[in-house]
Amino acid sequence: MSVEDQKGVPAPGDESIPQAGDAGAQAAGDSYAYHDPAQPEVRTPVPPPAPAASSNSAQKPPAPPPPKSTDDEEDSDDEGMLRMSFLEHLEELRTRIIRILMGVVVAFFLCIIFANDLWRIVSAPATVALTHLGYVPHLVQITPMETFSTVWVKVPLLICLFVASPWVLYQVWAFIAPGLYKRERRWAAPFVIISAGLFITGGLFAYFVAFRYGLEFLLGIGRDINIQPMVTISEYFDLFVNVMLGIGLVFELPVLIFFLTLLRIASPGFLLRHSRYAILIIVVIAAIVTPTPDVFNLMMFAIPMCLLFFIGVFAGYILTLHRENRRFPWVKVIGWALAIVLAFVAVGALAVWKFGFHYVPHWPYLVR
């Protein structure tokens, strides 16, 4: 054997000779790597190519979109919020004021048609109070123009404010609505109905309860000291207007609190924590609005105002629960309210049937 042939023959025990399963040589694809003919060649299987998606194959449904967060909802609401410049706000305010005046003027002319009947209704508390006190049930005219200006101008103007209150409150809402979110504009109809209803309810409370008791108290002060009352129609009507409008506006307190909560200026928790200051302010306002200085009439004004304050706080609490996607337990509350009402009815029925009481249409409503 020649030297060249000896170079190609590996020596026995030589570890540098690549074995049949040498993965390094196969991976490198070396064509000169040694292969033992006694051992089969090991090949790495190649995965078959993925079949092309046919048009008839079923497609997976798209993944559902992620739920919107609160910020996304506010952003979508911001898109619906109108952006107005300062001059556009002034133009909108001028338009709403003109429409309010037009509605009031129309209601005023409608009230003029029934001016005499309206004056009889307005003067009825004075007639009743003077009759109960034993005086002549008539008001006095001092100046020639007094009757005309009061009966044909002031009375229709006062009544038209109550008649046109839904239209006025709607225009107020229409002016505020562009600055609110979409979900907050849905309160338009409840706002108009509740606000107008509370204003009219306040006027009815003043007419049938507060003003009648207060007027009879004032006119009866001098009865035992030889003082004959002589009430002019102007003085009487000025007192009537102060009480009617004052209590009518006070009854809007729940709407004011609801708006403060809607605009995030105040919260129900804040109002409850500072309720003692609110009650103090309410008593001071009641002392100003009350036509008499006695404690009885003061409490007659202050107690309904305090109830209205807490009703407004409750309405703000319902709004807060709605924002937080929570619900108020109406079923339990209504059940307890019905139970309390039934308990009062049962007590009244027991007083009538067992103890000889009977109903009268004035306080205390049940007398023996």
C-alpha positions in Angstrom: 0.0 0.0 0.0 1.4 3.3 -1.0 1.8 6.3 1.3 -1.1 8.1 -0.3 -3.3 5.1 0.2 -2.2 4.9 3.8 -3.2 8.6 4.4 -6.8 7.9 3.5 -7.0 4.8 5.8 -7.8 5.8 9.4 -5.8 4.4 12.1 -7.5 2.0 14.6 -8.9 3.9 17.6 -8.7 7.2 16.0 -11.5 9.4 17.6 -11.4 12.1 15.0 -13.2 9.9 12.5 -16.8 11.0 12.2 -19.3 8.4 13.2 -22.4 7.4 11.3 -24.7 9.5 13.4 -22.5 12.6 13.6 -25.1 15.3 13.8 -22.6 18.1 13.2 -21.5 16.7 9.9 -25.0 16.0 8.7 -26.3 19.4 9.8 -23.4 21.2 8.0 -24.2 19.2 4.9 -20.5 18.2 4.3 -20.3 16.1 1.2 -16.9 14.8 2.2 -18.1 13.5 5.6 -17.5 9.9 6.3 -20.5 7.5 6.1 -20.3 4.0 7.3 -22.0 1.9 4.7 -23.0 -0.6 7.4 -25.2 2.0 9.1 -28.2 3.6 7.5 -28.1 7.3 7.0 -30.2 9.3 9.5 -32.1 12.2 7.9 -34.0 14.8 9.8 -37.7 14.7 8.7 -38.9 17.9 7.1 -42.5 18.9 8.0 -44.9 19.0 5.1 -45.9 22.5 4.0 -49.2 23.8 5.4 -52.1 23.4 2.9 -53.3 26.6 1.4 -56.6 27.9 2.9 -59.4 27.2 0.6 -62.2 29.6 0.1 -64.7 27.0 1.2 -63.0 26.4 4.6 -64.7 27.7 7.7 -63.4 30.9 9.1 -63.1 31.6 12.8 -65.4 34.3 14.1 -63.7 37.6 14.9 -62.8 38.1 18.5 -65.3 40.4 20.4 -64.0 43.9 21.0 -62.8 44.8 24.5 -65.4 46.4 26.8 -65.4 50.2 26.8 -64.0 51.8 29.8 -65.5 54.9 31.6 -62.9 57.1 29.9 -64.0 55.8 26.4 -67.7 56.4 27.2 -66.8 60.0 28.3 -64.8 60.5 25.1 -67.8 59.3 23.1 -70.0 61.6 25.0 -67.6 64.5 24.5 -68.0 64.0 20.7 -71.7 64.8 21.1 -71.1 67.8 23.3 -71.5 71.1 21.4 -68.6 73.5 21.4 -69.6 77.1 21.3 -67.7 80.3 21.5 -68.4 83.1 23.9 -70.4 85.1 21.3 -72.3 82.0 20.4 -73.2 81.5 24.0 -74.5 85.1 24.2 -76.5 84.6 21.0 -78.0 81.5 22.5 -78.8 83.3 25.7 -80.5 86.1 23.8 -82.6 83.6 21.8 -83.8 81.8 25.0 -84.6 85.0 26.8 -86.7 86.2 23.8 -88.6 82.9 23.8 -89.2 83.1 27.5 -90.6 86.6 27.2 -92.8 85.5 24.3 -94.3 82.6 26.3 -94.9 84.9 29.3 -96.6 87.5 27.2 -98.9 84.9 25.7 -99.8 83.5 29.1 -100.3 87.1 30.4 -102.9 88.0 27.8 -104.7 84.7 28.5 -104.8 85.6 32.2 -106.2 89.0 31.5 -109.3 87.5 30.1 -110.0 86.0 33.5 -108.7 88.9 35.6 -111.8 89.4 37.7 -112.1 85.7 38.5 -108.4 85.5 39.4 -108.8 88.5 41.8 -111.6 86.7 43.6 -109.3 83.7 44.0 -106.4 85.9 45.2 -108.5 87.9 47.7 -110.3 84.8 49.1 -107.8 84.3 52.0 -108.4 87.9 53.1 -112.1 87.4 52.9 -112.0 84.2 55.0 -109.6 85.7 57.6 -111.7 88.8 58.1 -114.9 86.8 58.3 -113.4 84.5 61.0 -112.2 87.5 63.0 -115.6 89.2 62.8 -114.7 92.1 60.5 -116.2 93.3 57.3 -114.7 91.1 54.6 -113.7 93.8 52.2 -110.3 95.3 51.1 -109.9 99.0 50.6 -108.9 101.1 47.6 -106.9 104.3 48.4 -105.9 105.6 45.0 -107.9 105.7 41.7 -105.4 103.6 39.8 -104.9 101.0 42.6 -107.6 98.6 41.5 -106.6 98.8 37.8 -102.9 98.2 38.4 -103.5 95.4 40.8 -106.4 93.5 39.3 -105.6 94.0 35.6 -101.8 94.1 35.6 -100.2 92.6 38.7 -102.5 89.6 39.3 -102.4 88.4 35.7 -98.6 88.9 35.7 -98.3 86.7 38.8 -100.6 84.0 37.6 -98.9 83.9 34.2 -95.6 83.1 35.9 -97.1 79.8 37.2 -98.9 79.1 34.0 -95.8 79.6 31.8 -93.4 78.0 34.2 -93.1 74.7 32.2 -92.1 76.8 29.1 -89.7 78.9 31.0 -88.0 75.9 32.6 -87.8 74.2 29.2 -85.9 77.2 27.8 -83.6 77.2 30.8 -82.8 73.5 30.1 -82.3 74.1 26.4 -79.7 76.7 27.2 -77.8 74.4 29.6 -78.2 71.2 27.6 -75.4 71.9 25.0 -72.8 71.8 27.8 -74.0 68.4 29.1 -73.1 64.8 28.1 -75.5 62.8 25.9 -76.6 60.6 28.7 -77.3 63.7 30.9 -79.6 65.3 28.2 -82.1 62.5 28.8 -83.1 64.3 32.0 -84.9 67.1 30.0 -88.5 65.9 30.4 -88.1 64.9 34.1 -86.4 68.2 34.8 -89.2 70.3 33.2 -92.0 68.2 34.7 -90.6 68.0 38.2 -89.4 71.6 38.4 -92.7 73.1 37.2 -94.6 70.7 39.4 -92.6 71.7 42.5 -93.0 75.4 41.7 -96.8 75.1 41.3 -96.9 72.8 44.4 -95.1 75.5 46.4 -97.6 78.1 45.2 -100.5 75.9 46.3 -98.9 75.2 49.7 -98.5 78.9 50.2 -102.0 79.7 49.1 -103.9 77.0 51.1 -101.7 76.7 54.2 -99.0 79.2 54.9 -100.6 82.5 53.7 -104.0 81.8 55.2 -102.7 81.0 58.7 -100.2 83.8 58.6 -102.7 86.4 57.4 -105.3 85.5 60.0 -102.6 85.7 62.7 -101.6 89.2 61.5 -105.1 90.6 61.2 -106.1 89.2 64.6 -103.3 90.8 66.6 -105.2 94.0 67.3 -108.6 92.6 67.7 -108.5 92.6 71.6 -106.9 96.1 71.8 -109.6 98.0 69.7 -107.8 98.1 66.4 -109.9 97.9 63.3 -108.0 96.5 60.3 -108.2 98.4 57.0 -106.2 96.5 54.4 -105.5 98.1 51.0 -105.5 95.9 48.0 -101.9 97.0 47.1 -100.5 96.1 50.6 -102.4 92.9 50.6 -101.2 91.9 47.1 -97.6 92.7 47.9 -97.7 90.4 50.9 -99.4 87.8 48.7 -96.7 88.0 46.0 -93.8 87.7 48.5 -95.3 84.6 50.1 -96.3 82.9 46.9 -93.1 83.4 44.9 -90.9 82.9 48.0 -92.3 79.5 48.8 -92.6 78.6 45.1 -88.9 79.2 44.7 -88.0 77.4 47.9 -89.8 74.3 46.6 -87.2 74.2 43.8 -84.5 73.2 46.4 -84.5 69.5 45.3 -84.0 70.5 41.7 -81.1 72.8 42.7 -79.4 70.0 44.7 -79.9 67.5 41.8 -78.3 70.0 39.4 -75.3 70.5 41.8 -74.9 66.7 41.8 -75.3 66.4 38.0 -72.6 69.0 37.4 -70.4 67.4 40.0 -70.2 70.6 42.1 -71.6 68.8 45.2 -72.1 65.2 46.3 -74.8 63.6 48.5 -72.1 62.6 51.1 -70.9 66.2 51.3 -74.4 67.6 51.7 -75.2 65.0 54.4 -72.0 65.8 56.3 -72.9 69.5 56.3 -76.6 69.1 56.8 -76.6 71.0 60.1 -75.4 74.1 58.3 -78.1 73.6 55.6 -80.8 73.4 58.2 -79.5 76.6 59.9 -79.7 78.4 56.5 -83.2 77.0 55.9 -84.4 78.3 59.2 -83.0 81.8 58.4 -84.7 81.8 55.0 -87.9 80.6 56.6 -87.8 83.5 59.1 -87.4 85.9 56.2 -90.1 84.5 54.1 -92.6 83.9 57.0 -95.1 86.8 57.1 -95.5 86.4 60.9 -92.9 86.4 63.7 -94.4 83.4 65.7 -92.6 80.1 66.0 -95.6 78.1 64.7 -95.6 79.7 61.3 -91.8 79.6 61.2 -91.8 75.8 61.7 -94.6 75.6 59.2 -92.1 76.9 56.6 -88.9 75.4 57.9 -90.1 71.7 58.2 -91.2 71.4 54.5 -88.0 73.1 53.4 -85.9 70.6 55.4 -87.9 67.7 53.9 -87.3 69.2 50.4 -83.5 69.4 51.2 -83.3 65.7 52.1 -85.5 64.8 49.1 -82.9 66.6 46.9 -80.0 64.7 48.6 -81.9 61.5 47.9 -82.3 62.4 44.3 -78.6 63.1 44.0 -77.8 59.8 45.7 -80.0 58.0 43.0 -78.0 59.8 40.3 -74.7 58.8 41.9 -75.8 55.1 42.0 -76.8 55.3 38.3 -73.3 56.6 37.4 -71.7 53.8 39.3 -74.0 51.2 37.6 -75.6 50.3 40.9 -79.3 50.1 41.7 -81.3 51.4 44.6 -83.4 48.7 46.6 -86.7 50.2 45.6 -88.7 47.0 46.5 -87.6 47.1 50.1 -88.0 50.9 50.5 -91.5 50.8 48.9 -92.5 47.9 51.1 -91.4 49.7 54.3 -93.2 52.9 53.2 -96.4 51.0 52.6 -96.1 49.3 56.0 -95.7 52.7 57.7 -98.7 54.2 55.8 -100.8 51.2 56.7 -99.8 51.6 60.3 -101.0 55.2 60.3 -104.2 54.2 58.6 -104.8 51.5 61.2 -104.2 54.0 64.1 -106.6 56.5 62.5 -109.3 53.8 62.0 -108.8 52.6 65.6 -109.2 56.2 66.9 -112.4 56.6 64.9 -114.1 53.3 65.7 -113.0 52.7 69.3 -112.4 56.2 70.9 -115.1 58.3 69.1 -112.8 60.5 67.0 -114.0 62.0 63.7 -112.3 63.6 60.7 -112.2 67.4 60.1 -110.6 69.2 57.1 -108.1 71.1 59.2 -105.4 70.5 61.8 -105.3 68.2 63.8 -107.7 66.4 61.3 -108.9 64.0 64.0 -110.9 65.4 66.9 -113.2 63.9 69.5 
